Amino acid sequence: MTRRRKLESQRHSLAEIRNIMNSMKTLAYLETRKLARFLDAQHVVVNSMEEAAMDFIAFHPQILPETKEIETSAAYIVIGTERGFCGDFNHALLRRLESVLEAGPAIDPILIVVGRKLHALVKGDARVAALIDGAGVVEEATFLLQRVLDELLALQNRFGVQTVYCLYHGEEGAMVVRKLLPPFRRLRDKAPDLPHPPILNLSPGDFLISLTYHYLFATLHEILYASLMAENHQRVAHLEGAVRRLDDEAADLSRRGNILRQEEIIEEMEVILLNQGIDHRKDFPAG
């Protein structure tokens, strides 16, 4: 009886863990549905700003340098996770970061690391200039974005950093290295699509500064939403596999419990039959 009760206790514990994980999976799935709406809207915003930048730079190409500046320092924003249960999400980011840095110019990178689960993996890394808590849900993205912008401003003031990259998981799960600053370089040599230049209320230099700030803000929003989407997709898949394994283990415990119960029933029947045999000999003594 003790062995069977122990198995039943284990099965009950697994059922509780399974219910918790299934709830977490459901919440992660609901978050992806919510993020899909935010991402669609943010894509429209970013695309509209890129079209405006294209029209502006086509008529003011001199506003951007003709030659590519040599990078003397660069900051990398690495977007990890605030919570766990998402497989090797964070380890994969660090592997990709090292491969990017090895293939790039020989400069000392400055890292801004987002997400407490990623913080634990870069502990003691001298390249890390800032550790920022990540976003667990989409509503926390705006506050996180402001902290990232504050850190970028501090790095620019401290080190003169002008080149900024972002490493993150895209919507489909593939890792993306995206150059955020300086922006719009790829648009410099594009021919204008419109016959007349845009009418500006600011000087071209002031307009570019203002557009860059708003574009950076919108792009980082898009990146954070995409990373959260990939994180939750991976969390759903990870928890789905964990729930299946718990179901398999619970089924195995149930089978083992049934076998033990059958053994107990057989033992009880043997005791009953044995007692009946003893009683029968008492009723009919020998001789």
ROLOVO-255186 format. One line per 3 residues: their letters; for each residue x, y, z of C-alpha. Coordinates in steps of 0.02 Angstrom, whole numbers. Layout:
REM residues N
a) X,Y,Z ~ ... $
***
This chain:
REM residues 287
mtr) 0,0,0 ~ 142,121,42 ~ 219,107,-131 $
rrk) 53,140,-218 ~ 16,289,-107 ~ 187,359,-146 $
les) 152,341,-332 ~ -18,423,-310 ~ 64,568,-218 $
qrh) 190,589,-358 ~ 53,585,-489 ~ -45,716,-393 $
sla) 108,829,-385 ~ 139,807,-571 ~ -43,853,-606 $
eir) -23,1015,-507 ~ 139,1058,-598 ~ 57,1015,-763 $
nim) -90,1131,-728 ~ 28,1274,-685 ~ 132,1248,-842 $
nsm) -23,1234,-950 ~ -86,1399,-879 ~ 82,1480,-916 $
ktl) 73,1413,-1094 ~ -102,1484,-1116 ~ -46,1655,-1051 $
ayl) 103,1654,-1170 ~ -11,1610,-1315 ~ -131,1752,-1270 $
etr) 17,1870,-1263 ~ 64,1824,-1442 ~ -112,1865,-1500 $
kla) -101,2036,-1416 ~ 74,2067,-1483 ~ 19,2028,-1660 $
rfl) -97,2179,-1657 ~ 37,2293,-1584 ~ 165,2234,-1711 $
daq) 52,2263,-1860 ~ 22,2442,-1804 ~ 207,2471,-1769 $
hvv) 258,2404,-1940 ~ 145,2536,-2019 ~ 224,2674,-1914 $
vns) 403,2622,-1955 ~ 367,2600,-2140 ~ 284,2771,-2149 $
mee) 435,2853,-2067 ~ 554,2763,-2187 ~ 453,2826,-2335 $
aam) 460,3003,-2266 ~ 648,2985,-2240 ~ 668,2920,-2418 $
dfi) 577,3071,-2491 ~ 677,3191,-2383 ~ 849,3117,-2416 $
afh) 816,3099,-2603 ~ 810,3290,-2614 ~ 939,3323,-2477 $
pqi) 1073,3189,-2500 ~ 1207,3308,-2440 ~ 1136,3296,-2264 $
lpe) 1219,3125,-2247 ~ 1408,3098,-2259 ~ 1471,3038,-2429 $
tke) 1594,2912,-2359 ~ 1565,2781,-2228 ~ 1638,2831,-2062 $
iet) 1761,2711,-1980 ~ 1688,2642,-1821 ~ 1796,2676,-1671 $
saa) 1666,2619,-1545 ~ 1498,2536,-1557 ~ 1359,2494,-1436 $
yiv) 1259,2334,-1450 ~ 1087,2322,-1371 ~ 1056,2137,-1338 $
igt) 873,2096,-1304 ~ 854,1943,-1193 ~ 712,1884,-1084 $
erg) 646,1938,-916 ~ 570,1767,-879 ~ 620,1587,-911 $
fcg) 540,1434,-991 ~ 596,1483,-1166 ~ 731,1356,-1207 $
dfn) 902,1421,-1264 ~ 834,1593,-1313 ~ 967,1687,-1216 $
hal) 1113,1569,-1247 ~ 1080,1581,-1434 ~ 1090,1771,-1425 $
lrr) 1262,1765,-1344 ~ 1326,1640,-1472 ~ 1267,1753,-1613 $
les) 1341,1906,-1529 ~ 1514,1827,-1519 ~ 1507,1774,-1701 $
vle) 1456,1950,-1754 ~ 1595,2030,-1653 ~ 1726,1909,-1721 $
agp) 1674,1948,-1900 ~ 1666,2136,-1873 ~ 1801,2270,-1857 $
aid) 1926,2258,-1716 ~ 1841,2376,-1594 ~ 1793,2360,-1412 $
pil) 1604,2343,-1408 ~ 1495,2417,-1272 ~ 1349,2307,-1221 $
ivv) 1178,2356,-1157 ~ 1099,2194,-1096 ~ 911,2185,-1076 $
grk) 823,2048,-976 ~ 865,1974,-807 ~ 884,1797,-875 $
lha) 1017,1862,-993 ~ 1100,1962,-854 ~ 1149,1801,-767 $
lvk) 1241,1741,-923 ~ 1349,1897,-943 ~ 1396,1917,-761 $
gda) 1576,1977,-748 ~ 1588,2028,-933 ~ 1689,2190,-937 $
rva) 1606,2243,-1101 ~ 1436,2265,-1016 ~ 1399,2448,-982 $
ali) 1218,2431,-927 ~ 1099,2296,-865 ~ 916,2336,-892 $
dga) 767,2233,-832 ~ 664,2173,-979 ~ 479,2174,-1017 $
gvv) 369,2028,-967 ~ 214,2089,-1059 ~ 182,2212,-1199 $
eea) 120,2348,-1081 ~ 295,2360,-1004 ~ 381,2393,-1171 $
tfl) 364,2583,-1166 ~ 445,2599,-994 ~ 585,2482,-1050 $
lqr) 610,2584,-1208 ~ 634,2743,-1108 ~ 767,2659,-1001 $
vld) 859,2599,-1157 ~ 856,2774,-1232 ~ 920,2848,-1069 $
ell) 1065,2724,-1068 ~ 1106,2763,-1251 ~ 1110,2949,-1212 $
alq) 1223,2917,-1062 ~ 1342,2813,-1170 ~ 1349,2948,-1303 $
nrf) 1391,3078,-1173 ~ 1519,2965,-1088 ~ 1605,2878,-1234 $
gvq) 1546,2975,-1386 ~ 1462,2820,-1456 ~ 1377,2858,-1623 $
tvy) 1356,2683,-1695 ~ 1221,2576,-1616 ~ 1167,2400,-1662 $
cly) 1028,2293,-1591 ~ 1035,2103,-1579 ~ 869,2018,-1551 $
hge) 754,1876,-1601 ~ 638,1926,-1743 ~ 455,1881,-1756 $
ega) 491,1716,-1843 ~ 623,1669,-1715 ~ 775,1706,-1825 $
mvv) 905,1818,-1743 ~ 926,1992,-1817 ~ 1071,2114,-1806 $
rkl) 999,2285,-1847 ~ 1094,2448,-1863 ~ 999,2586,-1775 $
lpp) 1121,2732,-1779 ~ 1168,2816,-1888 ~ 1006,2787,-1985 $
frr) 954,2802,-2168 ~ 1128,2774,-2243 ~ 1056,2650,-2367 $
lrd) 937,2784,-2433 ~ 1072,2908,-2484 ~ 1092,2856,-2665 $
kap) 909,2824,-2704 ~ 830,2930,-2840 ~ 677,3033,-2791 $
dlp) 507,2958,-2829 ~ 418,3126,-2824 ~ 443,3276,-2940 $
hpp) 446,3404,-2800 ~ 541,3409,-2635 ~ 446,3398,-2470 $
iln) 400,3563,-2389 ~ 492,3581,-2223 ~ 457,3695,-2076 $
lsp) 632,3659,-2009 ~ 805,3668,-2082 ~ 860,3503,-2161 $
gdf) 983,3473,-2018 ~ 855,3502,-1882 ~ 727,3398,-1975 $
lis) 849,3252,-1988 ~ 887,3260,-1801 ~ 703,3261,-1756 $
lty) 663,3122,-1881 ~ 808,3017,-1815 ~ 744,3028,-1636 $
hyl) 566,2981,-1683 ~ 627,2843,-1799 ~ 738,2770,-1663 $
fat) 592,2774,-1541 ~ 476,2687,-1665 ~ 605,2560,-1720 $
lhe) 649,2510,-1542 ~ 464,2488,-1507 ~ 453,2372,-1658 $
ily) 607,2276,-1602 ~ 544,2252,-1423 ~ 375,2191,-1486 $
asl) 459,2071,-1608 ~ 574,2003,-1472 ~ 428,1978,-1353 $
mae) 332,1890,-1490 ~ 477,1771,-1525 ~ 502,1742,-1338 $
nhq) 320,1696,-1311 ~ 316,1585,-1464 ~ 467,1492,-1396 $
rva) 390,1485,-1222 ~ 230,1408,-1293 ~ 331,1275,-1385 $
hle) 443,1242,-1234 ~ 297,1225,-1113 ~ 199,1120,-1236 $
gav) 341,995,-1239 ~ 354,1001,-1049 ~ 167,970,-1029 $
rrl) 177,821,-1147 ~ 321,747,-1048 ~ 225,772,-885 $
dde) 73,687,-963 ~ 180,540,-1016 ~ 258,527,-843 $
aad) 87,539,-759 ~ 21,402,-873 ~ 171,293,-828 $
lsr) 141,323,-642 ~ -43,280,-666 ~ 2,116,-752 $
rgn) 125,72,-614 ~ -6,117,-484 ~ -134,5,-569 $
ilr) -10,-139,-570 ~ 22,-115,-384 ~ -164,-105,-351 $
qee) -190,-268,-445 ~ -53,-348,-341 ~ -138,-285,-182 $
iie) -306,-355,-238 ~ -227,-524,-274 ~ -143,-523,-103 $
eme) -309,-478,-20 ~ -398,-619,-113 ~ -262,-741,-61 $
vil) -283,-688,120 ~ -473,-708,108 ~ -458,-879,28 $
lnq) -329,-931,156 ~ -442,-876,299 ~ -587,-967,221 $
gid) -481,-1124,210 ~ -435,-1113,396 ~ -616,-1087,446 $
hrk) -667,-1238,342 ~ -543,-1350,436 ~ -610,-1287,602 $
dfp) -788,-1333,555 ~ -739,-1507,500 ~ -602,-1574,617 $
ag) -500,-1724,564 ~ -557,-1897,619 $
***
